[in-house]
Amino acid sequence: MSTSPRTAVFLTIIATFFWGSNFVVVKSSLASLPPWTAAAERFVIAAICISLVLHFKTGFNLKVLRQNALAYALLGGVGIAGFNGAFFIGLQTADPVTAALIMATTPLSANFFEAALNRRFPGQWRIAGMIISLIGVALVVTDGTFFMGVNLAYVPGDGIIVLGSLVWALYTVGCRRFVKESTPLETTTWTMISGALTLVVMAFIVEQPLTAVAGGTFYSHAATVYLATMGAVLAYLFFITGVYVRGPGRTAVFLNFVPVFALLISIVQGHVPREIQVLGIIVTILGVMIADGTLLATLAKARRGSVTRQYSKPSDGA
């Protein structure tokens, strides 16, 4: 059964809601679990779930696995494990809305990394959008002090989230550049498995995961299961459905909703957003839309529609 464009839009919005909720729910996971253990638990569950999806949907293509084994291992170890280690460690101190806002700039970082690899200088609108987005992030991360000439208000977790964002951008570029003849579902499955194994190893090196898991509360484990199933597997499957039905460009625009959903969920939980956070989100999303061409395309479409309506009006006395 094919998916209609309207259904694809709905699924894409649900995916961005799940991703936005991750930044809030992770706090519950970390309430009784240390970060590496929580990240490992999340991706062990996610890897099992996504493997079952691949098995029942297309089966395991061992030829593709052998061809990309090294790329899968490195991308999963660096991208999945590196990003999620930073995600869980950073959100011990970072504000969920601020973290979501930082992650909203990841596509721009990926575009710049890709341009550097291809030795192609980004266009002026992309550079302008990146600068505007960074201003929006700086507003929130420094609580506005960056522009006041006073000592910066800085949370260590924000810096860790920035590193995680850069790692995830490298993962995105690496998947496109180094993985050959692999479907998005195959790439996600094998890199998730590699990332899960890396996170388990890190948990045993840094923490005592067996003791931590046994001592974790039901609430923390339930939050981790949500992060694995809804916030990883279903979010990915819904989003990739949107990509296949509507195309990557039209689908990627919806990523701008991630920090908005994080903000709305925080409000529902009783956390009143700071004015600087709302302003930062608006500025950052504006910059992203300028950089990826969405804003300019929308304005051009509106202008063409206005001209068409003007010329289609019957003249007086006709």
VOBA-1610 file (N, C-alpha, C; in pm, whole numbers, padded with zeros to 5 digits, always signed):
BEGIN
Met+00085-00120+00000Met+00000+00000+00000Met+00088+00125+00000Ser+00066+00215-00099Ser+00148+00335-00110Ser+00105+00440-00008Thr+00199+00526+00025Thr+00173+00633+00121Thr+00143+00762+00045Ser+00034+00827+00078Ser-00003+00952+00010Ser+00086+01065+00060Pro+00103+01172-00019Pro+00182+01287+00025Pro+00132+01346+00156Arg-00001+01351+00174Arg-00056+01407+00297Arg-00017+01320+00418Thr-00024+01188+00401Thr+00016+01098+00509Thr+00165+01111+00537Ala+00244+01129+00431Ala+00389+01145+00447Ala+00421+01270+00529Val+00347+01378+00504Val+00366+01501+00582Val+00334+01475+00728Phe+00223+01407+00753Phe+00183+01376+00891Phe+00289+01292+00961Leu+00341+01189+00893Leu+00443+01102+00953Leu+00572+01181+00979Thr+00606+01272+00890Thr+00726+01353+00908Thr+00713+01443+01031Ile+00596+01502+01049Ile+00573+01586+01166Ile+00581+01503+01295Ile+00525+01382+01292Ile+00534+01292+01408Ile+00680+01260+01438Ala+00759+01236+01333Ala+00902+01206+01351Ala+00973+01322+01420Thr+00947+01444+01374Thr+01013+01560+01436Thr+00963+01582+01579Phe+00837+01545+01605Phe+00787+01551+01743Phe+00865+01454+01831Phe+00884+01331+01783Phe+00960+01232+01860Phe+01102+01283+01887Trp+01166+01338+01783Trp+01302+01389+01801Trp+01306+01507+01898Gly+01208+01594+01889Gly+01201+01706+01983Gly+01179+01658+02125Ser+01095+01555+02140Ser+01067+01503+02275Ser+01189+01436+02336Asn+01281+01385+02252Asn+01401+01320+02305Asn+01477+01410+02402Phe+01484+01538+02368Phe+01563+01631+02448Phe+01503+01653+02587Val+01375+01627+02600Val+01308+01641+02730Val+01307+01508+02804Val+01274+01400+02732Val+01261+01267+02794Val+01395+01216+02846Val+01505+01255+02781Val+01636+01206+02824Val+01666+01243+02969Lys+01610+01354+03016Lys+01630+01393+03156Lys+01574+01286+03250Ser+01462+01224+03212Ser+01402+01118+03294Ser+01489+00993+03290Ser+01547+00964+03174Ser+01636+00849+03162Ser+01758+00865+03251Leu+01809+00987+03257Leu+01931+01014+03336Leu+01903+01031+03485Ala+01776+01026+03524Ala+01742+01045+03666Ala+01806+00938+03754Ser+01818+00814+03704Ser+01878+00708+03785Ser+01979+00624+03707Leu+02010+00664+03583Leu+02107+00591+03502Leu+02222+00684+03463Pro+02347+00637+03470Pro+02460+00718+03423Pro+02455+00729+03270Pro+02518+00832+03213Pro+02499+00863+03070Pro+02538+00753+02972Trp+02656+00693+02988Trp+02699+00591+02893Trp+02611+00468+02901Thr+02569+00433+03022Thr+02480+00318+03039Thr+02345+00344+02975Ala+02290+00464+02997Ala+02161+00499+02938Ala+02170+00498+02785Ala+02278+00554+02731Ala+02296+00556+02586Ala+02310+00415+02530Ala+02386+00330+02600Ala+02403+00192+02556Ala+02271+00116+02559Glu+02197+00131+02668Glu+02067+00064+02679Glu+01974+00108+02565Arg+01972+00238+02540Arg+01886+00290+02433Arg+01918+00225+02300Phe+02047+00219+02265Phe+02080+00173+02131Phe+02089+00023+02117Val+02105-00049+02225Val+02089-00195+02217Val+01944-00227+02180Ile+01851-00160+02247Ile+01708-00181+02217Ile+01677-00135+02074Ala+01726-00017+02037Ala+01699+00037+01903Ala+01758-00052+01794Ala+01880-00103+01816Ala+01945-00188+01717Ala+01867-00318+01697Ile+01817-00375+01804Ile+01736-00497+01794Ile+01608-00469+01715Cys+01541-00360+01747Cys+01415-00325+01679Cys+01436-00298+01531Ile+01538-00218+01497Ile+01560-00183+01356Ile+01608-00304+01277Ser+01680-00396+01344Ser+01724-00520+01278Ser+01604-00606+01241Leu+01505-00612+01329Leu+01383-00688+01300Leu+01308-00626+01183Val+01304-00493+01179Val+01238-00424+01068Val+01307-00459+00936Leu+01440-00453+00934Leu+01515-00485+00813Leu+01493-00631+00772His+01494-00722+00871His+01476-00864+00843His+01341-00891+00775Phe+01236-00834+00829Phe+01103-00862+00775Phe+01072-00781+00648Lys+01141-00669+00630Lys+01111-00586+00513Lys+01187-00632+00389Thr+01318-00648+00400Thr+01398-00685+00282Thr+01492-00802+00307Gly+01518-00834+00433Gly+01619-00935+00464Gly+01757-00873+00468Phe+01856-00949+00514Phe+01993-00900+00527Phe+02071-00931+00399Asn+02124-00827+00338Asn+02205-00840+00217Asn+02351-00849+00259Leu+02404-00971+00264Leu+02541-00992+00313Leu+02645-00932+00219Lys+02613-00925+00089Lys+02706-00864-00005Lys+02727-00716+00028Val+02618-00646+00055Val+02626-00505+00092Val+02699-00489+00225Leu+02674-00581+00318Leu+02741-00575+00449Leu+02891-00591+00433Arg+02935-00690+00355Arg+03079-00711+00335Arg+03142-00591+00265Gln+03071-00534+00170Gln+03125-00421+00093Gln+03144-00297+00181Asn+03057-00280+00280Asn+03059-00157+00361Asn+03092-00181+00508Ala+03146-00299+00540Ala+03168-00334+00681Ala+03253-00231+00754Leu+03363-00189+00694Leu+03451-00091+00760Leu+03381+00043+00776Ala+03312+00088+00672Ala+03240+00216+00679Ala+03131+00210+00786Tyr+03055+00101+00789Tyr+02951+00085+00891Tyr+03011+00093+01031Ala+03123+00021+01050Ala+03185+00015+01183Ala+03233+00152+01228Leu+03301+00224+01138Leu+03356+00356+01174Leu+03245+00459+01193Leu+03149+00459+01101Leu+03040+00557+01111Leu+02954+00531+01235Gly+02930+00405+01265Gly+02852+00373+01385Gly+02929+00405+01512Gly+03059+00370+01512Gly+03140+00394+01631Gly+03160+00542+01659Val+03183+00619+01552Val+03206+00763+01570Val+03075+00841+01572Gly+02989+00814+01472Gly+02866+00892+01458Gly+02760+00858+01560Ile+02713+00733+01560Ile+02607+00693+01652Ile+02654+00700+01796Ala+02767+00634+01825Ala+02816+00630+01964Ala+02866+00766+02009Gly+02943+00834+01923Gly+02997+00964+01961Gly+02889+01067+01985Phe+02792+01073+01894Phe+02684+01170+01911Phe+02602+01139+02035Asn+02564+01013+02055Asn+02477+00981+02167Asn+02548+00987+02301Gly+02679+00961+02302Gly+02754+00984+02424Gly+02750+01132+02462Ala+02773+01218+02360Ala+02767+01363+02384Ala+02626+01407+02421Phe+02526+01346+02358Phe+02386+01379+02383Phe+02349+01353+02529Phe+02382+01235+02579Phe+02345+01200+02716Phe+02431+01273+02819Ile+02560+01287+02792Ile+02647+01358+02887Ile+02611+01507+02889Gly+02592+01565+02771Gly+02561+01708+02763Gly+02431+01745+02830Leu+02330+01659+02815Leu+02198+01691+02871Leu+02190+01667+03022Gln+02300+01626+03082Gln+02303+01625+03229Gln+02296+01768+03283Thr+02351+01863+03207Thr+02352+02002+03252Thr+02286+02098+03153Ala+02281+02061+03025Ala+02226+02152+02923Ala+02074+02159+02932Asp+02019+02273+02895Asp+01874+02289+02886Asp+01824+02216+02761Pro+01715+02139+02770Pro+01666+02063+02653Pro+01637+02150+02531Val+01577+02267+02552Val+01544+02355+02440Val+01671+02407+02374Thr+01769+02445+02456Thr+01896+02493+02402Thr+01965+02384+02322Ala+01964+02262+02376Ala+02027+02149+02307Ala+01959+02122+02173Ala+01826+02126+02171Ala+01753+02103+02047Ala+01784+02212+01945Leu+01800+02334+01992Leu+01831+02446+01904Leu+01970+02428+01842Ile+02066+02384+01923Ile+02201+02359+01872Ile+02196+02252+01763Met+02121+02145+01788Met+02112+02036+01691Met+02043+02078+01562Ala+01962+02184+01568Ala+01893+02231+01448Ala+01990+02283+01343Thr+02113+02316+01384Thr+02212+02367+01289Thr+02294+02255+01226Thr+02269+02130+01264Thr+02347+02018+01212Thr+02345+02009+01060Pro+02228+02024+00993Pro+02230+02017+00846Pro+02322+02120+00782Leu+02332+02238+00844Leu+02421+02340+00789Leu+02567+02299+00803Ser+02603+02243+00919Ser+02740+02194+00939Ser+02771+02084+00838Ala+02674+01995+00816Ala+02694+01886+00719Ala+02718+01942+00579Asn+02644+02045+00542Asn+02662+02107+00411Asn+02801+02166+00396Phe+02852+02226+00503Phe+02985+02285+00497Phe+03093+02178+00492Phe+03077+02070+00569Phe+03173+01960+00564Phe+03176+01898+00423Glu+03058+01882+00365Glu+03049+01823+00232Glu+03113+01914+00128Ala+03090+02044+00143Ala+03151+02140+00051Ala+03303+02136+00061Ala+03354+02121+00184Ala+03499+02115+00204Ala+03557+01988+00140Leu+03488+01875+00158Leu+03535+01750+00099Leu+03535+01756-00053Asn+03435+01823-00108Asn+03424+01835-00254Asn+03499+01956-00309Arg+03564+02030-00218Arg+03639+02150-00256Arg+03552+02247-00335Arg+03432+02263-00284Arg+03335+02353-00347Arg+03291+02456-00244Phe+03320+02584-00269Phe+03289+02688-00172Phe+03139+02711-00166Pro+03081+02717-00046Pro+02936+02737-00034Pro+02894+02872-00091Gly+02770+02880-00138Gly+02717+03003-00192Gly+02696+03109-00085Gln+02677+03234-00129Gln+02667+03345-00035Gln+02544+03335+00054Trp+02432+03283+00000Trp+02312+03270+00082Trp+02330+03164+00190Arg+02401+03057+00155Arg+02426+02951+00254Arg+02514+03003+00367Ile+02615+03082+00332Ile+02703+03139+00434Ile+02624+03237+00521Ala+02543+03321+00458Ala+02462+03417+00534Ala+02368+03345+00629Gly+02304+03239+00582Gly+02213+03162+00666Gly+02284+03098+00784Met+02405+03046+00758Met+02483+02984+00865Met+02517+03087+00972Ile+02558+03207+00931Ile+02593+03312+01027Ile+02471+03351+01110Ile+02357+03367+01044Ile+02234+03403+01117Ile+02196+03294+01216Ser+02207+03168+01175Ser+02174+03057+01264Ser+02266+03054+01385Leu+02395+03077+01362Leu+02491+03076+01473Leu+02463+03191+01570Ile+02418+03304+01517Ile+02379+03416+01604Ile+02262+03374+01692Gly+02164+03304+01632Gly+02050+03255+01710Gly+02091+03159+01819Val+02182+03067+01786Val+02232+02972+01886Val+02309+03045+01995Ala+02394+03141+01954Ala+02473+03217+02051Ala+02384+03294+02148Leu+02273+03346+02097Leu+02178+03417+02184Leu+02130+03328+02298Val+02096+03203+02263Val+02040+03113+02363Val+02149+03054+02453Val+02257+03005+02391Val+02362+02938+02467Val+02424+03032+02571Thr+02444+03159+02534Thr+02506+03255+02626Thr+02404+03340+02699Asp+02274+03308+02681Asp+02166+03383+02745Asp+02172+03531+02710Gly+02217+03561+02588Gly+02222+03698+02540Gly+02346+03775+02580Thr+02430+03720+02668Thr+02547+03795+02717Thr+02655+03808+02611Phe+02650+03723+02506Phe+02750+03728+02400Phe+02752+03865+02333Phe+02638+03933+02331Phe+02626+04060+02260Phe+02626+04180+02355Met+02657+04156+02482Met+02651+04263+02581Met+02788+04305+02633Gly+02893+04237+02587Gly+03026+04273+02632Gly+03053+04242+02778Val+02980+04145+02834Val+03003+04106+02973Val+03047+03960+02974Asn+03077+03909+03095Asn+03119+03771+03107Asn+03010+03677+03053Leu+03051+03580+02974Leu+02956+03490+02911Leu+02890+03399+03014Ala+02759+03384+03000Ala+02686+03283+03077Ala+02692+03154+02997Tyr+02765+03054+03050Tyr+02794+02935+02970Tyr+02773+02810+03053Val+02706+02711+02993Val+02683+02582+03057Val+02770+02478+02986Pro+02853+02403+03059Pro+02943+02305+02994Pro+02869+02208+02903Gly+02748+02167+02942Gly+02673+02073+02860Gly+02645+02125+02721Asp+02631+02257+02706Asp+02606+02315+02573Asp+02723+02288+02479Gly+02844+02303+02531Gly+02963+02277+02450Gly+02971+02132+02406Ile+02933+02041+02494Ile+02933+01898+02460Ile+02829+01869+02353Ile+02713+01934+02362Ile+02610+01917+02259Ile+02659+01970+02125Val+02733+02080+02126Val+02790+02134+02002Val+02883+02030+01937Leu+02969+01967+02019Leu+03057+01863+01968Leu+02976+01747+01910Gly+02869+01710+01981Gly+02782+01604+01931Gly+02719+01639+01798Ser+02680+01766+01783Ser+02621+01812+01658Ser+02720+01801+01543Leu+02845+01838+01568Leu+02949+01830+01465Leu+02977+01685+01427Val+02980+01597+01527Val+03001+01454+01501Val+02887+01398+01416Trp+02763+01439+01449Trp+02649+01390+01372Trp+02652+01443+01229Ala+02701+01565+01211Ala+02715+01620+01076Ala+02816+01538+00996Leu+02927+01500+01060Leu+03027+01416+00994Leu+02969+01279+00959Tyr+02886+01225+01048Tyr+02820+01097+01022Tyr+02730+01108+00899Thr+02655+01217+00890Thr+02564+01237+00777Thr+02641+01243+00646Val+02750+01319+00645Val+02831+01331+00525Val+02899+01198+00493Gly+02949+01131+00596Gly+03018+01003+00576Gly+02928+00897+00517Cys+02803+00894+00561Cys+02708+00795+00506Cys+02687+00817+00357Arg+02682+00942+00316Arg+02661+00971+00174Arg+02787+00944+00091Arg+02902+00967+00152Arg+03027+00962+00075Arg+03092+00823+00073Phe+03086+00751+00184Phe+03165+00629+00196Phe+03084+00499+00190Val+02953+00508+00202Val+02869+00388+00197Val+02818+00370+00054Lys+02837+00249-00001Lys+02803+00222-00140Lys+02692+00117-00152Glu+02598+00144-00241Glu+02492+00048-00277Glu+02415-00004-00156Ser+02396+00081-00059Ser+02325+00044+00064Ser+02201+00131+00078Thr+02088+00071+00110Thr+01966+00149+00131Thr+01977+00226+00262Pro+01900+00334+00278Pro+01902+00406+00406Pro+01870+00316+00526Leu+01778+00220+00507Leu+01744+00130+00617Leu+01861+00039+00652Glu+01931-00011+00551Glu+02049-00095+00577Glu+02158-00016+00647Thr+02184+00105+00598Thr+02288+00189+00659Thr+02255+00220+00804Thr+02131+00255+00830Thr+02090+00286+00967Thr+02102+00164+01057Thr+02060+00048+01007Thr+02063-00074+01088Thr+02205-00110+01128Trp+02294-00117+01031Trp+02430-00163+01061Trp+02509-00060+01140Thr+02488+00070+01114Thr+02558+00170+01196Thr+02501+00175+01337Met+02371+00147+01352Met+02313+00139+01487Met+02373+00022+01565Ile+02390-00091+01498Ile+02449-00208+01564Ile+02593-00177+01607Ser+02670-00117+01515Ser+02807-00078+01548Ser+02811+00023+01662Gly+02721+00122+01656Gly+02715+00222+01762Gly+02676+00163+01895Ala+02580+00070+01894Ala+02537+00005+02018Ala+02652-00072+02083Leu+02727-00146+02002Leu+02841-00223+02054Leu+02946-00129+02114Thr+02972-00018+02044Thr+03070+00080+02094Thr+03024+00142+02226Leu+02896+00174+02236Leu+02842+00233+02359Leu+02848+00134+02475Val+02823+00006+02447Val+02833-00096+02552Val+02976-00104+02604Val+03073-00105+02512Val+03214-00109+02553Val+03249+00014+02636Met+03208+00132+02591Met+03236+00255+02666Met+03171+00252+02804Ala+03050+00199+02813Ala+02981+00191+02942Ala+03059+00104+03039Phe+03113-00008+02991Phe+03191-00097+03078Phe+03325-00036+03118Ile+03381+00048+03029Ile+03509+00112+03060Ile+03491+00224+03163Val+03389+00306+03144Val+03371+00428+03224Val+03284+00406+03347Glu+03185+00318+03336Glu+03086+00301+03443Glu+03073+00153+03482Gln+02973+00123+03560Gln+02939-00015+03595Gln+02796-00041+03548Pro+02780-00070+03419Pro+02646-00073+03360Pro+02553-00179+03417Leu+02604-00296+03451Leu+02517-00401+03504Leu+02456-00359+03638Thr+02541-00302+03723Thr+02492-00252+03852Thr+02395-00136+03831Ala+02429-00047+03737Ala+02344+00070+03711Ala+02208+00029+03656Val+02207-00066+03562Val+02079-00111+03505Val+01993-00177+03611Ala+02056-00259+03696Ala+01981-00327+03803Ala+01924-00228+03903Gly+01997-00118+03926Gly+01953-00020+04024Gly+01868+00092+03967Gly+01850+00094+03836Gly+01772+00200+03773Gly+01624+00187+03804Thr+01555+00300+03810Thr+01412+00299+03839Thr+01332+00259+03716Phe+01210+00215+03737Phe+01120+00182+03626Phe+01100+00304+03536Tyr+01090+00421+03596Tyr+01066+00545+03522Tyr+01181+00573+03425Ser+01306+00554+03473Ser+01422+00578+03387Ser+01429+00477+03274His+01402+00350+03304His+01405+00247+03200His+01293+00269+03098Ala+01175+00311+03145Ala+01064+00339+03054Ala+01099+00454+02960Ala+01165+00557+03016Ala+01208+00670+02934Ala+01310+00625+02829Thr+01401+00536+02868Thr+01503+00487+02775Thr+01440+00404+02664Val+01341+00323+02699Val+01269+00244+02597Val+01198+00338+02499Tyr+01139+00445+02549Tyr+01076+00544+02462Tyr+01180+00605+02367Leu+01296+00643+02422Leu+01402+00702+02341Leu+01447+00606+02231Ala+01445+00476+02261Ala+01490+00376+02165Ala+01386+00349+02057Thr+01261+00330+02098Thr+01156+00290+02004Thr+01096+00409+01930Met+01041+00503+02006Met+00977+00620+01943Met+01082+00720+01895Gly+01177+00751+01982Gly+01273+00857+01953Gly+01386+00817+01860Ala+01398+00690+01825Ala+01502+00647+01732Ala+01442+00569+01615Val+01385+00453+01643Val+01340+00364+01535Val+01220+00422+01459Leu+01110+00450+01529Leu+00991+00500+01460Leu+01016+00637+01397Ala+01089+00724+01468Ala+01118+00856+01413Ala+01193+00843+01281Tyr+01291+00753+01278Tyr+01366+00733+01154Tyr+01276+00678+01044Leu+01200+00574+01073Leu+01114+00512+00971Leu+01012+00610+00916Phe+00953+00691+01004Phe+00855+00790+00959Phe+00921+00897+00873Phe+01039+00942+00915Phe+01108+01048+00842Phe+01152+00999+00705Ile+01207+00877+00699Ile+01256+00826+00571Ile+01139+00800+00476Thr+01020+00770+00530Thr+00901+00758+00446Thr+00871+00891+00378Gly+00883+00999+00456Gly+00864+01132+00400Gly+00964+01163+00291Val+01089+01121+00311Val+01194+01145+00211Val+01161+01073+00080Tyr+01117+00948+00091Tyr+01086+00871-00030Tyr+00963+00925-00103Val+00863+00972-00029Val+00738+01017-00091Val+00750+01160-00143Arg+00812+01250-00065Arg+00810+01392-00098Arg+00947+01446-00139Gly+01053+01367-00122Gly+01186+01412-00158Gly+01261+01465-00038Pro+01397+01458-00040Pro+01476+01499+00076Pro+01467+01647+00109Gly+01465+01733+00007Gly+01462+01876+00032Gly+01334+01921+00102Arg+01220+01877+00050Arg+01091+01918+00107Arg+01068+01855+00244Thr+01133+01742+00269Thr+01116+01676+00399Thr+01208+01737+00504Ala+01331+01770+00465Ala+01429+01823+00560Ala+01383+01953+00624Val+01298+02029+00554Val+01247+02154+00610Val+01179+02131+00745Phe+01115+02016+00761Phe+01041+01988+00884Phe+01132+01971+01005Leu+01264+01953+00983Leu+01357+01943+01096Leu+01356+02071+01179Asn+01312+02181+01118Asn+01302+02307+01192Asn+01202+02298+01306Phe+01112+02200+01301Phe+01013+02185+01407Phe+01071+02120+01533Val+01188+02057+01523Val+01243+01984+01638Val+01260+02074+01761Pro+01331+02188+01751Pro+01342+02274+01870Pro+01209+02334+01913Val+01117+02354+01817Val+00985+02406+01852Val+00909+02306+01937Phe+00912+02178+01897Phe+00846+02074+01976Phe+00911+02059+02114Ala+01044+02069+02119Ala+01113+02062+02248Ala+01066+02174+02340Leu+01050+02293+02282Leu+01002+02408+02359Leu+00858+02386+02407Leu+00770+02339+02317Leu+00629+02319+02353Leu+00614+02213+02461Ile+00691+02105+02451Ile+00683+01999+02552Ile+00732+02051+02687Ser+00837+02133+02685Ser+00886+02193+02810Ser+00779+02283+02872Ile+00707+02357+02789Ile+00600+02444+02839Ile+00489+02360+02902Val+00451+02250+02836Val+00346+02161+02889Val+00388+02106+03026Gln+00518+02082+03042Gln+00569+02031+03169Gln+00582+02139+03276Gly+00548+02262+03239Gly+00549+02369+03337Gly+00672+02456+03338His+00763+02435+03240His+00884+02516+03232His+00858+02636+03142Val+00857+02753+03199Val+00831+02875+03123Val+00958+02913+03046Pro+00951+02924+02913Pro+01070+02957+02835Pro+01115+03100+02858Arg+01245+03121+02850Arg+01297+03257+02858Arg+01274+03325+02723Glu+01256+03456+02728Glu+01233+03531+02605Glu+01348+03513+02506Ile+01469+03503+02560Ile+01586+03489+02473Ile+01583+03356+02400Gln+01522+03251+02462Gln+01510+03122+02396Gln+01416+03130+02276Val+01304+03196+02295Val+01207+03210+02186Val+01269+03290+02071Leu+01338+03400+02105Leu+01403+03481+02002Leu+01510+03400+01930Gly+01589+03324+02007Gly+01695+03243+01947Gly+01641+03139+01851Ile+01530+03076+01887Ile+01468+02976+01799Ile+01424+03040+01668Ile+01361+03157+01677Ile+01313+03226+01556Ile+01431+03262+01465Val+01537+03318+01525Val+01654+03359+01446Val+01723+03238+01384Thr+01738+03130+01462Thr+01806+03011+01411Thr+01729+02946+01297Ile+01598+02930+01314Ile+01517+02868+01208Ile+01517+02956+01083Leu+01514+03088+01101Leu+01522+03179+00987Leu+01653+03157+00912Gly+01763+03146+00987Gly+01893+03122+00924Gly+01899+02991+00849Val+01844+02885+00909Val+01841+02754+00843Val+01761+02760+00714Met+01647+02829+00717Met+01562+02839+00597Met+01630+02921+00487Ile+01711+03019+00526Ile+01786+03096+00426Ile+01896+03009+00367Ala+01966+02935+00453Ala+02080+02855+00408Ala+02039+02741+00317Asp+01926+02674+00348Asp+01887+02560+00263Asp+01798+02601+00146Gly+01776+02732+00131Gly+01701+02782+00016Gly+01551+02781+00032Thr+01502+02733+00146Thr+01358+02722+00166Thr+01289+02857+00164Leu+01347+02953+00236Leu+01284+03085+00245Leu+01281+03154+00110Leu+01394+03149+00038Leu+01401+03215-00092Leu+01305+03149-00191Ala+01296+03015-00186Ala+01205+02944-00276Ala+01060+02979-00246Thr+01027+02991-00117Thr+00891+03027-00078Thr+00856+03167-00125Leu+00950+03261-00107Leu+00927+03399-00151Leu+00913+03407-00302Ala+00997+03331-00374Ala+00989+03331-00520Ala+00857+03274-00569Lys+00812+03166-00503Lys+00685+03104-00540Lys+00569+03200-00515Ala+00575+03271-00400Ala+00469+03367-00368Ala+00469+03482-00469Arg+00589+03524-00511Arg+00598+03634-00608Arg+00542+03591-00743Arg+00575+03467-00786Arg+00522+03418-00913Arg+00370+03406-00909Gly+00319+03360-00793Gly+00174+03348-00778Gly+00106+03483-00785Ser+00171+03585-00725Ser+00115+03720-00728Ser+00111+03775-00870Val+00221+03751-00945Val+00227+03799-01083Val+00123+03728-01169Thr+00109+03596-01147Thr+00011+03519-01225Thr-00130+03569-01202Arg-00163+03597-01075Arg-00297+03647-01043Arg-00321+03784-01106Gln-00212+03865-01106Gln-00225+04000-01160Gln-00257+03997-01311Tyr-00186+03907-01383Tyr-00206+03901-01527Tyr-00332+03824-01566Ser-00383+03743-01473Ser-00503+03665-01504Ser-00631+03743-01481Lys-00622+03863-01416Lys-00742+03944-01392Lys-00793+04003-01523Pro-00921+03996-01548Pro-00975+04055-01672Pro-00963+04207-01667Ser-00927+04265-01778Ser-00913+04411-01783Ser-01050+04477-01785Asp-01057+04602-01737Asp-01184+04675-01732Asp-01237+04697-01874Gly-01367+04673-01891Gly-01432+04694-02020Gly-01412+04582-02119Ala-01347+04474-02077Ala-01322+04364-02169Ala-01451+04291-02202
//
